[in-house]
Amino acid sequence: MTLYPKLILDALATVTYPGTKKNLIDSAMVADDLRINGNHVAFTLIFPRDTDPFLKSVVKAAEAAIHYHVGSEVEVEVKSEFLSKPRPQADKLLPGVSNIIAVSSGKGGVGKSTVAANLALALARMGYRVGLLDADIFGPSMPKMFGVEDARPCAVRKDERDLIEPINKYGVRLLSIGFFVNPDTATLWRGGMASNALKQLIADADWGDLDFLILDTPPGTSDIHLTLLQTLAITGAVIVSTPQQVALADARKGIDMYRNDKVNVPILGLVENMAWFTPRELPDNRYYIFGKEGVRQLAQQLNVPLLAQIPLVQGVCDSGDAGTPVVLDASTPEAQAFLALAQSVVSAIRRRNAQLPPTQRVEIKK
């Protein structure tokens, strides 16, 4: 059987690229390098970017189309090229970011995202360059907390790559999967899809130069945490918990994850959120409705700092729902608590960097 270019191109015209819903020819994805040598066919497919989710399936479909329409005995060699420059290697990601802080909790509902948002804003108010990545893929809350639910990040061209431009609000550079999904629809993604989406928010974004990148992680321990640990060298972790014993038990698991021998991310300290309830009309009263000093006791047991105790005040909830985090009004006691937390975190980072070597990414060996 004699092979010639039109046979191959006609076969490729039967393959649809999901990104454009057109065939490979109409999508201009077949490079001008088709080579035929006897029974061997070689060509290049051009994809928009190296992270294209359809890359593997389209390459297999192209091979199958040639085998079906031209002949099963044809040897097919498909190479891939990308319109955008490939993303940097993982160990060279975010070279302009000095410190990466994971804000974590073992249990949901302890106010981790509220702490992460106000910590980022407090650091920005102190004059630091701050970024905030909402890594809670299945429950993103930062767009609402910052009052930017309708924002849609733009693409910028930089270093021959198309990058996502974070939303800038209150002096914090912010990215969240919430900007790209319907807020009223559940995100039904398998672990791999969620991890790939998170990697794009990290590697395909123009974070620029930052003193601190705050990661608002999902509660518990999951694929998302492993993705973060494999992708980024996290400087240290801040663990948030309420004084309640159930929350403390889960906080121990979160701490153990970071202290695992294969992870070795330093624990910067613990934050006791909802430490006590103070009614607005009785600002000097404290009611320990979730228990008293539980996180302080855990910090002492594990020999890690207690960074702050944040009271349960109605204003914290109201301001978060309104998209104006409480720390924006520095005159309130609750804002002062978050500003004190930020100062404690800065001190903990300085001690950590002076005493310990840089954290290494987690390497998974098969």
Secondary structure as UniProt FT lines:
FT   HELIX           5..12
FT   TURN            13..14
FT   STRAND          16..17
FT   TURN            18..21
FT   STRAND          22..23
FT   TURN            24..28
FT   STRAND          35..37
FT   TURN            38..39
FT   STRAND          40..47
FT   TURN            50..51
FT   TURN            53..54
FT   HELIX           55..69
FT   TURN            72..73
FT   STRAND          75..82
FT   HELIX           90..92
FT   TURN            95..96
FT   STRAND          97..104
FT   TURN            108..109
FT   HELIX           112..125
FT   TURN            126..127
FT   STRAND          130..134
FT   TURN            137..138
FT   HELIX           142..145
FT   TURN            146..147
FT   TURN            149..150
FT   STRAND          155..158
FT   TURN            159..160
FT   STRAND          161..164
FT   STRAND          167..169
FT   TURN            170..171
FT   STRAND          172..176
FT   HELIX           177..179
FT   TURN            183..184
FT   HELIX           191..203
FT   STRAND          210..216
FT   HELIX           223..231
FT   STRAND          236..241
FT   HELIX           245..259
FT   TURN            261..263
FT   STRAND          267..277
FT   TURN            280..281
FT   TURN            283..284
FT   TURN            289..290
FT   HELIX           294..302
FT   STRAND          306..312
FT   HELIX           314..321
FT   TURN            322..323
FT   HELIX           326..328
FT   TURN            330..331
FT   HELIX           333..355
//
